[in-house]
Amino acid sequence: MKICIVLSFFAVLSCSFICSAQQIDTAGARNIQLDSFVVKSGFNMNSFIKRVQNDTTFYKAFKSMHLVPFNAVNSFTAFDKKGRVIASMHTNAQQRLNAKRCRTTTFSNQTVTGDFYKKDKKTINYYTAELFYNLFYSDKPVCNQNDIVAGSMVLKDKSRMEKNKYELKQLIFNPGSKVEGVPFMGDKASIFDADEVDKYDLKISQEVYDSEEVYVFNVTPKPEYKNKVVYNELKTWFRRSDYSIVARDYSLSFNTLFYDFDVHMKVRMRLMNNKLYPTLIDYDGNWSVATQGRERMRVVMKIAY
């Protein structure tokens, strides 16, 4: 359960309503607001919804990053309740592939403050940082990977970390869908279900993002439901030419007697060699579980290929 709280966010690094297509309730679809530029462009609502429901570009981009060399600059910063830094780790990561296409991560220029590591100087002391590290990096060779999306969101290893990584990927890659394993939340995360969609305002606008025309799909709670829903905002930028996701912002919060979380996240993508890759992951989260201490952490990963 700990991870879902950690990020019952990281909705909370991808599929855009991915792996199994979500169905937007037809009544909710009729309530989607279009700005004047979208209307003038001859926007086809049914086509857009179908593309959104069947999108795999976001999740595929994250799988693709395991197949190419990259350099990343990472920053992990933990805070106390007054916003003061109590621990941090800054490091550069280099992913390289050997002749057999197995990936390995090495690290350099690492600086650490506070109690970021436990006394053994090897074990990360903060669960959010440990989770991100295990999701994106490996200091041991990882082989036989691909960027095929179909069937890849299946839990195979039932170890604690693998369960947590699986739940995190559900949240990141399939935002707006029900996530199993989070007690007391019910279907509140399923924002496109008939019982939830009327609690949100859904808007589509047209903008220019990174020199490309995009559609922006923004989901925000109606004022009367602001304190009764999980998502404070789910905003996605779709490239107009092919509906690929080029950016996404998340904001989620939830509070029970046993746990609470308040998480914000940004993901940015870039097209290179006709493939999308994540270039920025920015996570800012505050969460607590009854049996654990509160964790406040900012994680920033800047990735260059």
C-alpha positions in Angstrom: 0.0 0.0 0.0 2.9 2.3 0.8 3.6 3.1 -2.9 0.1 4.0 -3.8 0.2 6.6 -1.1 3.6 7.7 -2.2 2.3 8.4 -5.5 -1.2 7.5 -5.5 0.1 10.0 -7.7 2.6 9.4 -10.1 -0.6 8.6 -11.8 0.4 9.5 -10.6 5.6 8.6 -15.8 2.5 7.3 -18.4 -0.1 5.7 -20.9 -2.5 8.4 -21.6 -5.5 6.5 -20.6 -3.3 3.6 -21.6 -2.8 0.0 -21.4 -6.4 -1.1 -21.3 -8.4 1.6 -22.9 -10.6 3.6 -20.6 -14.1 4.4 -21.6 -15.2 8.0 -21.2 -18.8 7.9 -20.2 -20.9 9.3 -23.1 -22.7 11.8 -20.9 -19.3 13.0 -19.7 -18.1 13.3 -23.3 -21.1 15.5 -24.2 -20.0 17.8 -21.3 -16.5 18.4 -22.7 -16.1 22.1 -23.3 -14.3 23.2 -26.5 -12.6 26.6 -26.9 -13.4 28.7 -30.0 -10.1 27.8 -31.8 -10.9 24.1 -31.4 -14.4 24.6 -32.8 -13.1 26.6 -35.8 -10.5 23.9 -36.6 -13.3 21.4 -37.3 -12.4 19.3 -34.3 -13.9 15.8 -34.4 -14.8 15.0 -30.8 -15.6 11.3 -31.4 -12.3 10.8 -33.2 -10.4 12.5 -30.4 -12.0 10.5 -27.7 -11.3 7.2 -29.5 -7.6 8.2 -30.0 -7.3 9.1 -26.3 -8.9 5.9 -25.2 -6.5 3.8 -27.3 -3.4 5.8 -26.8 -0.1 4.0 -26.0 2.4 6.7 -26.9 3.1 7.9 -23.4 3.8 4.5 -21.9 5.8 3.4 -25.0 8.0 6.5 -24.6 9.0 5.3 -21.1 9.6 1.8 -22.3 11.7 3.1 -25.2 14.1 5.0 -22.8 15.3 1.6 -21.6 16.5 0.7 -25.1 18.8 3.7 -25.7 21.8 5.3 -24.1 21.1 8.5 -22.1 22.5 10.8 -19.5 20.4 12.1 -16.6 20.8 14.7 -14.0 18.9 13.7 -10.8 18.0 15.7 -7.7 16.3 14.1 -4.7 15.5 16.5 -1.8 13.7 15.7 1.4 12.0 18.5 3.6 10.7 18.8 7.1 7.3 20.3 7.9 8.7 23.8 7.8 10.0 23.3 4.3 13.7 23.1 5.4 16.0 20.6 3.6 16.8 17.7 5.8 18.5 15.4 3.3 19.4 15.4 -0.4 21.2 13.5 -3.1 22.3 15.0 -6.4 23.9 12.7 -9.0 24.4 12.2 -12.7 23.3 8.9 -14.2 24.6 7.3 -17.4 22.7 4.4 -19.1 24.7 2.4 -21.5 24.0 -0.7 -23.6 26.4 -3.5 -24.2 26.8 -5.6 -27.4 23.8 -7.8 -26.3 21.6 -4.7 -25.8 21.6 -5.1 -22.0 21.3 -1.8 -20.2 23.3 -0.8 -17.1 23.3 2.5 -15.1 26.4 4.1 -13.7 26.5 7.2 -11.5 29.0 10.0 -11.1 29.4 13.4 -9.4 27.2 12.3 -6.4 26.7 14.6 -3.5 24.7 13.6 -0.4 23.5 15.6 2.6 21.6 14.6 5.8 20.3 11.1 6.3 19.6 10.3 2.6 21.3 6.9 3.1 21.0 4.6 6.1 24.0 3.8 8.2 25.4 1.3 5.7 25.8 4.2 3.3 24.2 2.1 0.5 20.5 1.7 1.4 18.3 4.7 0.5 16.5 6.0 3.6 13.5 7.5 1.7 10.9 5.4 0.1 10.0 7.8 -2.7 13.7 8.1 -3.8 14.1 4.3 -3.6 11.0 3.8 -5.7 12.1 6.2 -8.4 15.6 4.7 -8.4 14.3 1.1 -8.9 11.8 2.2 -11.6 14.3 3.9 -13.8 17.8 2.6 -13.1 19.7 -0.6 -12.5 23.4 -1.0 -11.6 23.1 -4.6 -12.8 22.6 -5.6 -16.5 19.0 -5.8 -17.6 18.4 -7.7 -20.8 15.7 -8.7 -23.2 13.7 -5.6 -22.9 11.5 -4.0 -25.6 9.0 -1.1 -26.0 6.0 -3.3 -26.9 3.1 -2.0 -24.9 0.5 -4.8 -25.3 0.4 -7.1 -22.3 3.3 -5.3 -20.5 1.3 -4.0 -17.6 1.1 -7.4 -15.9 2.5 -8.1 -12.4 4.8 -11.1 -12.7 7.0 -10.8 -9.7 5.1 -10.6 -6.4 7.9 -9.1 -4.3 7.1 -6.0 -2.3 9.1 -3.7 -4.5 7.7 -5.2 -7.8 4.2 -4.8 -6.4 4.9 -1.2 -5.6 6.5 -0.5 -9.0 3.5 -2.1 -10.6 1.1 0.1 -8.7 3.2 3.2 -9.4 3.2 2.4 -13.2 -0.6 2.1 -13.1 -0.9 5.5 -11.5 1.6 7.1 -13.9 0.8 5.4 -17.1 -3.0 5.1 -16.6 -4.2 8.2 -14.8 -7.9 8.4 -14.2 -8.3 4.7 -13.9 -9.0 2.6 -10.8 -5.9 1.5 -9.1 -6.1 -1.7 -7.1 -4.5 -1.8 -3.6 -5.4 1.6 -2.2 -7.8 1.2 0.7 -10.8 3.5 1.2 -10.4 5.2 -2.2 -12.9 3.0 -4.0 -13.5 4.2 -7.6 -12.6 7.8 -6.8 -9.5 7.6 -9.0 -11.7 6.4 -12.0 -12.5 9.9 -13.0 -14.1 8.9 -16.4 -16.6 6.5 -14.8 -20.2 7.5 -14.9 -20.3 8.1 -11.1 -17.2 10.3 -11.1 -17.1 12.2 -14.4 -19.9 14.7 -13.5 -17.7 15.9 -10.6 -15.2 17.3 -13.0 -15.0 20.0 -15.7 -13.4 18.7 -18.9 -12.1 21.2 -21.4 -10.2 20.9 -24.7 -8.2 23.9 -26.0 -5.7 24.5 -28.7 -2.2 25.9 -28.1 1.4 25.9 -29.4 3.7 23.8 -27.4 7.4 23.4 -28.2 6.8 25.0 -31.6 4.0 22.4 -32.4 0.2 22.8 -32.5 -1.3 20.8 -29.7 -4.7 20.0 -28.2 -4.8 20.5 -24.4 -7.2 18.2 -22.5 -7.7 19.6 -19.0 -9.6 17.9 -16.2 -10.4 19.8 -13.0 -12.9 19.3 -10.2 -16.1 21.3 -10.1 -16.0 23.7 -7.1 -18.6 21.8 -5.1 -16.5 18.6 -5.4 -13.1 20.1 -4.9 -12.6 18.4 -1.5 -14.4 15.1 -2.4 -12.3 13.9 -5.4 -8.7 12.6 -5.9 -7.6 14.6 -8.9 -7.0 18.3 -8.4 -5.9 18.5 -12.1 -5.0 16.2 -14.9 -3.7 18.1 -17.9 -2.4 16.5 -21.1 -0.9 18.0 -24.2 -1.6 16.0 -27.4 0.3 16.8 -30.6 -2.3 17.8 -33.1 -0.7 16.0 -36.0 -0.9 12.5 -34.5 -2.4 12.8 -31.0 0.9 11.7 -29.4 1.2 12.9 -25.8 4.0 15.4 -25.4 3.4 16.6 -21.8 1.3 15.9 -18.8 0.7 17.5 -15.4 -0.8 15.7 -12.5 -2.1 17.0 -9.1 -3.7 14.6 -6.7 -4.6 14.6 -3.0 -6.6 12.3 -0.7 -7.0 12.1 3.1 -8.2 9.3 5.3 -7.6 8.4 9.0 -4.9 5.9 7.9 -3.1 7.7 5.2 -3.0 10.9 3.2 -1.1 12.3 0.2 -0.7 15.5 -1.8 1.3 15.0 -5.0 2.1 17.1 -8.0 4.0 15.9 -11.0 5.1 17.1 -14.4 6.3 15.0 -17.3 7.7 16.4 -20.6 8.5 14.5 -23.8 10.6 15.1 -26.9 10.6 13.6 -30.3 13.9 12.2 -31.4 14.6 10.0 -34.4 10.8 9.6 -34.9 10.3 8.3 -31.3 9.1 10.0 -28.2 11.2 10.0 -25.0 10.7 11.5 -21.6 13.1 14.4 -21.0 11.8 15.8 -17.7 10.2 14.2 -14.6 9.4 16.6 -11.8 7.7 15.1 -8.7 6.7 17.0 -5.6 5.0 14.9 -3.0 3.9 14.9 0.7 2.5 11.7 2.0 2.0 9.7 5.2 0.9 6.2 6.3 -0.3 5.5 9.8 2.6 3.0 10.4 5.2 5.2 8.8 6.6 8.7 9.2 5.6 11.5 6.9 7.7 11.9 3.8 8.0 15.2 1.9 10.2 14.9 -1.2 11.0 16.7 -4.5 12.4 14.6 -7.3 13.7 16.1 -10.5 15.1 14.0 -13.4 16.4 15.8 -16.5 17.2 13.3 -19.3 19.3 13.8 -22.4 19.7 11.3 -25.2 
